[in-house]
C-alpha cells in the first residue's frame, strides 16, 4: 500500500547545515541579548512580531536545552535559560557545516559571499588581509 502524503511543505526553515531553525535562531538572539531569560521574558520579546503561543516558545526552549545550546536552571517555579554556546561559536559551527555539507568542503564560495557583504569594518578588513597573508604559503594553487 502506498504511503499517503499530506502535500504540506514546511516553510520558514533554515537551509541544510545551519544548525538552527528560524524560531530557534530568534529565541537564541533574545537569550544572547538578555544574557539569561525565562520563557516569559523570551515570549514578551517575540510575541509582538511572531504571535506564537507561550507553549510553543516553552517547547522550543526546552528542546534547545536538550540539544545543549541553552542551559536550563530551575528558579522557583520557572526555568531560567542561559546560553551554553556564544553567538560567534554558533556562527562558526553553522558556517563549517554549510562548507562541509553544502559546498563539499570548498570554503571559497562562502568566503567570497561573506566578503561581498557590506558593512565590514576597516578593522575586520585588516584582519582579513593579515589572515590571507599568513595563509598565502598554505593556499592550494588552482
Residue pairs with C-beta under 8 A, 6 or more apart in sequence:
12 21
12 22
12 23
13 21
13 22
14 20
14 21
14 22
14 25
15 98
15 102
16 98
16 101
16 102
17 94
17 97
17 98
17 100
17 101
17 102
18 94
18 97
18 98
19 90
19 93
19 94
19 97
20 28
20 69
20 90
20 94
23 50
23 52
23 56
23 60
24 60
24 63
24 64
24 69
26 46
26 50
27 42
27 46
27 57
27 60
27 61
27 64
28 64
28 69
28 70
28 83
28 87
28 90
30 37
30 41
30 42
30 45
30 46
31 37
31 42
31 70
31 81
31 82
31 83
32 83
32 86
32 87
34 41
34 45
35 82
35 83
36 80
36 81
36 82
37 80
37 81
37 82
38 75
38 78
38 79
38 80
38 81
39 54
39 57
39 58
39 61
39 78
39 79
39 81
40 54
40 78
42 57
42 61
42 81
43 52
43 54
43 57
46 52
46 57
61 70
61 72
61 79
61 81
62 72
64 70
64 81
65 71
65 72
65 79
65 81
68 84
68 85
69 83
69 84
69 85
69 90
70 81
70 82
70 83
70 84
71 81
71 82
71 83
71 84
72 79
72 80
72 81
73 79
73 80
73 81
73 82
74 80
85 93
95 110
98 110
99 105
99 106
99 107
99 110
103 109
103 110
115 128
120 128
